[in-house]
Amino acid sequence: MAAAQPAGDAAAAERLGQGVAILVGDLALALSDRLLHRAGLPPDTLISAQHLMALRSDLVHGEYLDLTAAGHSHPIRAALTIARYKTAKYTFEGPLRLGSVLAGAPQGLRTH
């Protein structure tokens, strides 16, 4: 384990905090997969759910776009793209589609 940083080393504390936040996010991602696999879902439902869980990559894409856009002036289209990937697809579209799969909704309903 690394030695504690001096109290005045704010930059080191910030790096540690960012590193811990990334690790907690990685742990949550791993645990979400574990929960999905232990939910006792029928194989075809599990496969469909796994495909939808891939929407998590959209969130990462949106976060990346947000990070690279920070501090720069961009057109409204860029802001809307970031919002779509960070919020719309991950917070609304993904959970609704996943819920439809887990509830056994017909395929036609899942894709719209």
HELIX and SHEET records of a PDB file:
HELIX    1   1 ALA A   10  HIS A   37  1                                  28    
HELIX    2   2 PRO A   43  MET A   53  1                                  11    
HELIX    3   3 ARG A   56  ALA A   69  1                                  14    
HELIX    4   4 ILE A   76  ALA A   83  1                                   8    
HELIX    5   5 ARG A   84  GLU A   93  3                                  10    
HELIX    6   6 GLY A   94  LEU A  102  1                                   9    
HELIX    7   7 GLN A  107  ARG A  110  1                                   4    
END                                                                             
